[in-house]
Amino acid sequence: MVKRELYLSKLRELKDVQIIKVVTGVRRCGKSTLLEQFGAELSAAGVPAANIQYYNLEAPENTDFENWRDFYYSIKGRLSSEGMNYIFLDEIQMLDGFERLLDGLHIQRNIDLYVTGSNAYLLSSELATILTGRAISIDMYPFSFAEYAAYRQIEKPADSDLIDYMQTGGFPQALELHKISHTTYENYLKGLYNTILEKDIKPRNAIYSDVAFNNLTRFLSDSIGSPVSANSIANYFVHTKDRIDDKTVSRYIAILNRSYLFYHADRFDLKGKSILKTQGKEYIVDTGFRNVLLGREQLSNLGHILENVVYLELLRRGHSVHIGKNAEHEIDFVTKDSRGYRHYYQVCLTMREESTRKRELSVFDKLKDHHPKFIICLDPEEPTHNGIVQRNATKWLLEAVNI
């Protein structure tokens, strides 16, 4: 079992702090395992078993509570009177009225509360309304490349291992099933998508056509790294049987974002220093998911897949990420790190072709600042081009993350 050290370190920092720790992320990215790992650390540190309560709200034994009050009094009745009580509530969105349950538990001085959920609408809108200032969100993702290498026990990861990772993705259980067969792995991810659709999306959102929704999901999967707009997608569907207007497209994309299947990156005008409302990009939560949804056993459009991997890694490292517009040029990523410092990133497969090298370097020509500038590619060499640092993607992805 790979220790999810990035996320564990955040939980350790917040231990016994009077705030609800909300771990959010797509289903099966490892949230339940994270709570189990942290609970095991507490036990190893001497916390008595009576002071730790763990509930998975999807488990049959935890679905019999008629309302949040019954659940609240059941938890409260098991609290230890000695020391801090650590309460773990997994997939909390499955319980009606969960916000009031959390509010009631939070005000107990002898409770340290940890929660997971797979729906951003529940955990960012409703929860924020009731628990403003009393909850902190920790975003979790499938395995990073570094975690993938640790899972596979690769001592010296090479570029070929990174390409394997871009093919299979980083869902922990999917990787375990991949050891059995590719078919088993593929069926698992298809089933996971259907579970997200049936449990996280349909109960709270009107989906007028499953076919149209699924085709839009596949369209976005095939468009990672490319600017998209509701109008352009609606126009595309005019030529198919799935006629959906731009408003429905926008709503469906928002639903996919809330279920953590896709992440939206806005365009940022570097000259006007403003967010642009058009031509943003959508990145999928896991590149293996993309390949399965598109029915492709071999990698295609490798450059955009690498761009997707870099985007998710920047999110893991605590960056806010935008697509940069600089006059006629587009910069793949303009980011701010956790300390507020700006960085620029370009992503490509290789810089060895002179035409590619000129194109990738030219996007930085009119930038009049001295913020760090990077080009991430698969080339093993790491030269500097007039202050622009070229990094090998494999080495960059394996660097320790300091947030």
N, C-alpha and C positions, 0 to 999 in steps of 0.2 A: 504494500500500500504506500503510495507516494504521499509524503506529508506536504500539505498545501501551505508551505511556509509563508508565502506572501500574505495570505489571508489570516493565518494563525497569529502572525505578528501583530496584525491590527486588533484581533480579539484580545490578545495579551495586554496591549496598551490600554484597552478600554475596560478591562476586568475591574469589577467593583465600582466603576463609574456609574453614577445614577442617571443612566440614559439607556434607552432600548436599542440594542444592536440588531439591525435588520439586514440580513444577508440576502441579496437579490440576485437573480440570474436565471437563465434558461433552465428548464427541467433537465435533470440528470447531469448537470455540470459538476456536481460534487458537493452541493450544499449540505446534504444530510451527513455525508462522510466528514465534512469539516466540523460539524457540531459534535460528532462522535469523537473525532481526534482531540478537539478541545476539551470535551468531557473527560477523556482519558488522561489528559494532562492535569486536569484538576484533581482527579483521583490519585494520580501519581504524586501530586504535591501535598496530599494528605487530607483533601476534602472528603468527609464521610459520604458514603453512598446515600444516606438518608437526606443529604443536603443537595442532591442532584436529581432533578426530575426531567425526563425526556419524553416528548409526545410527538408522534408522527400523525398528523391530522388526516392522512389518507389510510392509516391502518384501521382495520375493522373494529378493533377494541376501542378506538377513539372516535367513532362515528355515531355512538349511541346517545351522546349528550343532546337533549332536545333544544337547548339554547346556551348562549355564552355564560349565563349566570350559573347553570349547573356545573359547567366546566370550571368556572372560576372558584366555586366553593369546593369542588373536588381537589383542585390544586392547593388551595389555601388550607384545606384540612390535612394535607400531607406535609406541610411546612415544618421544618425543624425549628425549635425555639432557640437553638444554640448555633450561632454563626450565620454566615451568609448562605442563602439558598439560591442555587443556580437552576433556572428554569429554561428549558430548550423547547421551542414550539416550531415544528417542522411543517412547511406548507400551510401556513396559518390562514391563507385566503380560502381554504376549504370550509372554514367555520363561519356561519352567518353571525354578524355582530362582533367579529373578532376585534374590531377597534376598541370596543368597550371592555372586552376582556383584557386587552393589553393595558388600557388606561387604569383599570382596577388593580392589576398586578404591579404596574409601575410605581404606584404611590406607596406600596409596601416597602418600608426601609430595609427589610432583610431579604429582598429579592433582587437578583441580578438577572436580567431578562434578555434572552437571545431568540431571534425569530428568523425564519426563512420564508421566502415566497417566490413564486414564479410568474407573477403578473405585475408589471410596473404600474398599471392604473390603480390597483388596490394599494400598492405600497408607496406611491408617490402622491396620489390625489386624496383618497379618502383618509388614509392614515395621517397624512400631513395636516389635514383639516382638524382632526381631533387631537393629535399629539404634537402640535407645532412646538419645536424646540426641545422635545423630549425623546426624539428618535434620531439615530444616525444610520445612514445607508452605507453598506459595504458591497460594492459590485463584484460579482464573481463570474468567471468565464470557464469554459472547458480548458483542458491542459494547455499551457503555453508550450513552446518548443522545448524549453529547458525542463519542464515537468514531464513532457513526453519522453525526452532522452533519459530522464531518471527512471521513468516507468519501464522503459525497455532496457535499462541497465547498460546504456551505451557509454563507455568510458571516454572516448574521444569522438564526439559527434562530427560528422562530415556533411558536406553539402548534399550528398546523396540521401542522408538521413532526413535532412530538411525537406527534400522533395517527397520522401515517403510520408512525412508529417503533413505536407500540403495535400497529399492524396487521401490519407485516412482521417485527418482531423484529430481532435483531442478529447472526445467524449470518453470518459474512463471505461464505462461498461462496454461501449462499442469496440474499444481497443482490445478488451479482454475476449470478446466474442470473435474478433478478427483472427485470433489464434486458432479458432476452430475452423472457420472457413469464411471466405469473402461473402458468400450468400447469407450466412448467419449474421454477419456484421451489417450487411445491407438491409436485411429484414428488420433488424433492431432499430436502425435509424429511421426507416420508413414508419415503423410502429411508433417511434417517439414523436415524429411529426404529427401523426394522427392523434396521439394522446394530447399533445399541445393544442391541437385544433378542437378536440372534443371537451377537454377539461379547462383550458385556460382562455380560449377564444369564444367559442359558441355560447357558453352560459351567460356571457355578459355583452355580447355583440351580435347584431343582426347580420348574418351572412346570407345574402339573397341567393347566391349560387355557389355551391362548393366547387364546382368545376371552374368558374371564373376566378374564385379566390385562389385555388391551387395553381391555376395557370399564371396568375399574377405573381405568386410566390416563385414559380419557376422562372418567370421573366426577370425578376429582380436578381435571382441567383445567377442568371446568365449575364447580368449587367453590372456585376460588381466592378468598381473602378471606373465606371462610365457615368457621366452626368445623366440624371433622369428627372423627368417632370411629370406631373399628373396628366397634363395635356398630351405630351408625346406618347405616354403609355396608352391613354384613352384612344388616341388616333391609331396606334398600332392594333388595338383590339377591334377597331372598326372593320378590319380586314379578316376578322375571325368571327366565329359564332358567338363569342363571349362579348357582347356589346355592353360595356360599362362606361359610364361617363366619368369626367375628371374628378367630380366630387366624391364619387364612390371609390375611385382609385386612391384619392388622398386619404379617405377614411380607412380603407383596407391597409394601406401602408402604415398608418398610425397604429392600427391594431397589431401588425407584425412587429413594430417597434416596441409596443407595450408588452408583448409576449417574449421579448428578447431574442426573436429569431433574426431580426435585422437591426442595425444601428445606423442612424442618420448622421451624416456630416454636412453641415451647412457650408456654403461658399462665403469667404470673407474677403472683402475688397480692401486690399492693403493701402490703396491710395486714399479712399474715402473713410477707411477704418470703420466699416459697417458690415453687418451681416446681410447677404443678398438672399432674397426669398426664392430664387430660381436656380436650377441646375446644380442642386446638391447631389450627393451620392449616397447609396445604400450599401452597407457592408454586412455580409452574413456572419452569424455568430461562430460558425465552424465550417472550414473549407471542405471537410469530409461530408458534412451535411449537404453542401452544394453539389458535390459530385454525385451523391446518391439521388438527390431530388431531380437532377438533370439526366440521370441514367447513364452516366459516363464512367467507365471503368478506368480510362486513362486520363491523365491531366490534359486539359486544354486551356488556352489563354493563361499560360503560366505567369506572365508578368502581372496580370491583374490579381491572380491568386496570391502572389507574393505581396502585392500591395495590401490585400485584405489582411494577411498575416501581420504585416508591419502596423497597420491601423489598430488591430486588436491589442498588439503588444504595447503600443503607445497608451492605450486606455488602461491597460494593466499597470503601467508605470505612473499612473496618476496624471496624465496629460489631458487637457481639453484639446480637442482636435477639430480643425476646420480645413476645408479646401481653400487654397490661396488663389486670389485673382490679382495679378500684378500687370496692369495694362493689358496687353494682348496675350500675356503668358499665364499659364496655370501652374501653381506649385502644388504638388500632391498633398502635402500636409503642412499647415501652419499650426503650431501647438504652443500652449503655455503649460509649464510644468507646475508641480504643487507649490513652488515658491514664487510663481508668477513670471518666470523668465520665458521669453519667446525662443522657439527653435523652428528651423525649416528643414523639411525632408523631401527628397525625391527618391522614387523607387523604380528600379529597372532591372532587367536580367543581367545585362553586361554593359560595361563602359568601353569595351575593347574596339568596337566599331567607331571610326572617327566621326561619322555622321551622328551616331547616337550620343557620343561624348559631347559634341557641340550642342546638340539639342537639349540635353539634360543640364548642361552648365549654363546655357543661355537664359534659363528661367530666373537665375539669380542676378543677371546683369544689372537690372535697374533697381535693385534693392540698395537703399542708401543707409542701411544700418549695419551694425556689427554683431548681430545675433548669430549664434552658431548655425552652420549650414551643413547638411549631411546628404550624401547619396548612398542609399542602401542597395546593394546588388549581390550577385552570386560570384563575382570575380574574387579570387583568393587574395590578390594584391590590394593594399589599402593606401594608395597615394593621397596627397593633398593637392588640390587644384586652386591655386591662388586663395588659399584660406578655406576652401570648400573640402570637407573631409569625406573621403570615400571609405565606406565600411563594408566588409563582407557580412552578408546577412546572417549566416550561421553564427559567426563570432558575436555579432551584435545581439542576437536573440538569446545567447547564452550568458550574457553579462548579468551580474548580480543586480537586482532591482532595489534601488534605494528610494523610498517615497517619504 
